[in-house]
Amino acid sequence: MERHYYLLRIQYLGFRYSGWQRQPGQKTIEGMLLKTLKYVLPDRKYKILGSSRTDSRVSSLDGAFELFLEGQPLSDENNFKQDFNLNLPPDIRILEISKVSQAFNIINDASYKEYQYLFACGEKLHPFCAPIMAGFPKNLDIPLMQEGASLFMGTHNFSSYTTKDQKGSRLERTVSLSELLPNTEFMASFFPDKSYVLRIGGYGFVRYQVRMIMGALVSLGSGKLSLDQLRTSLNAPETLELTYIAPGSGLHLHQLDFREGN
């Protein structure tokens, strides 16, 4: 049967979802997309594949998924996008849709991903911050955390920065961007006077890697971990076990690029 391939760019607030991947009895981004597609594409056969499986409460400003549609192509892609958005909940939005070739691979053709982790410290945050910003009640040594963030640049074995069930995966990854900065991009009247963002970029990441990097930096900033221990976690990961995973609500996929031609 004839099949057509579409790349859809997507934004979503992940706070009320149990991650991307469809799970029995759980509200997920993938599940909500499939439920909505069943309404806007009645009596059609299709499947979808996401570019990455974000965790529970993690959001996306620049995500993507591929739609594999059997039978006739979409008659009007823009009308389809409008109809899709009209029927999706307000915390999920389709940004654009484009047709791609059969050769396109949404996983392997991703060339760069940047995640950002938004956080503040030293005070209880306004409740409206909860969906997008993590709050750490104790004051943190931000300059030390900035120094620590730079250590993640380069190629390292990140086996200390994932769960035990991932130990058989390819754990050597290259981080091309790692910096901790004052937050100047995300603003709201209910934000604290000072907030910060950790920016992490690279080709790909293992499960929980960014959240565990953030967790290690929080441990560093609170005096529970030293810079030498942070170096050890990358140079001799088998000698140091890290267990703190920062909350998912502060994390979002900020940028996703594909190789030229896709």
C-alpha positions in Angstrom: 0.0 0.0 0.0 1.1 3.6 -0.7 2.7 5.3 2.2 3.5 9.0 2.9 5.9 10.4 5.4 5.5 13.7 7.3 7.7 15.5 9.8 5.8 17.5 12.4 7.5 20.0 14.7 5.8 20.1 18.2 5.8 22.1 21.4 4.3 20.8 24.6 4.2 21.4 28.4 5.0 18.1 29.9 3.9 18.8 33.5 0.7 16.8 33.5 2.1 13.9 31.3 4.0 10.8 32.2 6.5 11.4 29.5 6.4 10.9 25.7 6.0 7.2 25.3 2.5 5.6 25.4 2.0 3.5 28.5 -1.1 1.6 29.7 -3.1 3.7 32.2 -0.9 6.8 31.9 -1.5 10.1 30.2 1.4 10.6 27.7 2.2 13.0 24.9 2.3 10.1 22.3 -1.0 8.8 23.6 -2.6 12.1 23.3 -1.3 12.6 19.8 -2.6 9.2 18.7 -6.0 9.8 20.4 -6.3 13.1 18.5 -5.2 11.6 15.2 -7.9 9.0 15.5 -10.4 11.9 15.4 -8.8 14.0 12.7 -7.8 11.1 10.5 -10.9 8.8 10.8 -10.7 5.4 9.1 -7.0 5.9 8.1 -4.1 3.7 8.9 -1.0 5.4 10.4 1.7 5.3 13.1 4.0 7.9 14.6 7.5 7.9 15.9 9.0 10.6 18.1 12.5 12.1 17.8 13.2 11.4 21.5 11.4 9.9 24.5 11.2 12.7 27.1 10.6 11.8 30.7 7.7 12.5 32.9 7.0 16.2 33.3 9.7 17.2 30.8 8.6 19.7 28.2 9.6 20.6 24.7 9.9 23.9 22.8 11.3 22.3 19.6 10.5 18.6 19.4 9.4 16.5 16.4 7.7 13.3 15.4 7.1 11.5 12.1 3.7 10.5 10.8 3.6 7.4 8.6 0.3 7.6 6.7 -1.0 4.8 4.5 -3.2 5.4 1.4 -3.8 8.8 0.0 -1.6 11.8 1.0 -2.9 14.7 3.1 -5.0 16.8 0.8 -4.0 20.1 2.5 -1.1 20.0 5.0 -1.9 23.5 6.5 -5.6 22.6 7.0 -4.5 19.3 8.6 -2.2 21.2 11.0 -5.0 23.7 11.9 -7.5 20.8 12.5 -4.9 18.9 14.5 -4.2 21.9 16.8 -7.9 22.7 17.2 -8.5 19.2 18.7 -5.3 18.9 20.7 -5.3 20.1 24.4 -3.9 23.6 25.0 -0.6 22.3 26.4 0.3 20.6 23.0 0.9 22.5 19.8 1.9 21.5 16.3 4.2 24.2 14.9 4.6 23.0 11.3 4.3 20.0 9.0 6.4 19.0 6.0 6.6 16.0 3.8 9.8 14.0 3.9 11.2 11.1 1.9 11.1 7.5 2.8 14.8 7.6 3.5 14.4 10.1 6.3 15.1 8.6 9.7 13.9 10.8 12.6 16.3 9.1 15.1 19.5 8.8 13.0 19.1 12.0 11.1 19.0 14.2 14.2 22.3 16.2 14.1 22.0 18.3 17.3 19.8 18.4 20.5 20.0 21.1 23.1 18.3 20.7 26.5 17.8 23.5 29.0 17.2 23.2 32.7 15.6 26.2 34.4 16.0 26.5 38.1 16.2 28.9 41.1 17.4 28.4 44.7 17.2 29.8 48.2 13.4 30.2 48.5 10.1 28.5 47.9 9.0 29.3 44.4 5.6 30.8 43.4 3.3 27.8 42.7 2.9 29.0 39.1 6.6 28.2 38.5 6.0 24.5 39.1 5.4 23.4 35.5 8.6 24.9 34.1 11.1 25.8 36.8 12.7 23.6 39.5 13.2 25.1 42.9 16.0 24.1 45.3 15.2 25.6 48.8 18.9 25.9 49.9 21.3 28.5 48.5 23.7 27.0 46.0 27.2 28.0 45.1 26.4 29.2 41.5 30.0 30.1 40.5 31.2 26.6 41.6 28.3 25.0 39.7 29.3 27.0 36.6 32.9 25.7 36.9 31.5 22.2 37.3 29.2 22.5 34.2 32.3 23.2 32.0 33.7 19.8 33.0 31.0 18.0 31.0 32.3 19.4 27.7 33.9 16.8 25.4 33.6 13.0 25.1 33.1 11.0 28.3 31.7 7.8 29.6 28.4 8.8 31.2 27.7 5.5 32.9 27.4 7.4 36.2 24.7 9.5 34.7 22.1 7.0 33.8 20.1 4.2 35.4 21.5 0.7 35.9 19.2 -0.8 33.3 21.0 1.3 30.7 24.4 -0.2 31.4 24.4 -2.2 28.2 23.8 0.9 26.1 26.5 3.0 24.4 27.4 5.2 27.3 30.2 7.2 25.7 28.7 10.5 24.5 30.0 13.8 23.3 28.8 17.0 24.8 29.4 20.0 22.6 27.8 22.6 24.9 27.6 22.7 28.7 27.2 26.0 30.5 25.2 27.4 33.4 24.0 31.0 33.0 21.7 33.5 34.6 18.3 33.1 33.0 17.5 36.0 30.7 15.3 34.3 28.2 12.3 33.0 30.2 10.5 35.7 32.1 7.2 36.0 34.1 5.9 38.3 36.8 5.9 35.4 39.3 9.5 34.3 38.7 12.0 34.9 41.5 14.4 37.8 41.2 17.2 35.4 40.1 17.0 32.2 38.2 19.4 30.2 36.1 19.5 27.9 33.2 21.8 24.9 32.4 22.4 24.5 28.7 23.5 21.0 27.5 23.9 20.3 23.8 25.1 17.3 21.7 24.2 14.7 19.2 22.4 12.4 21.6 22.0 11.6 25.3 21.4 8.5 27.4 18.3 8.2 29.6 18.3 10.7 32.6 21.7 12.0 31.5 20.8 15.7 31.6 18.8 15.4 34.8 21.6 13.6 36.5 24.1 16.1 35.3 21.9 18.8 36.9 21.6 16.6 40.0 25.3 16.4 40.3 25.7 20.2 39.9 23.1 20.7 42.7 25.1 18.3 44.9 28.2 20.3 44.0 26.6 23.6 44.7 25.3 22.4 48.1 28.7 21.0 49.2 27.7 17.3 48.9 30.1 16.8 46.0 33.5 18.2 45.2 34.9 19.2 41.8 37.4 16.4 42.1 34.5 13.9 42.6 32.8 15.4 39.6 35.9 14.8 37.5 36.1 11.3 38.8 32.5 10.6 37.8 33.6 11.2 34.2 37.1 9.8 34.2 36.6 6.8 36.4 32.8 6.4 36.6 33.0 2.9 38.2 34.4 4.4 41.3 31.6 6.9 42.1 27.9 6.2 42.1 25.5 9.2 41.6 21.9 8.7 42.5 20.3 12.2 42.5 18.0 12.8 39.5 16.9 16.4 39.3 13.1 16.9 38.9 11.8 16.6 35.3 9.7 19.8 35.4 12.7 22.1 35.1 13.8 20.4 31.8 12.8 21.1 28.3 14.1 20.2 24.8 15.1 23.6 23.5 16.5 22.9 20.0 16.4 20.0 17.6 18.3 20.1 14.3 18.3 17.6 11.5 20.9 17.0 8.8 20.6 19.2 5.8 18.2 17.8 3.2 15.7 16.5 5.7 
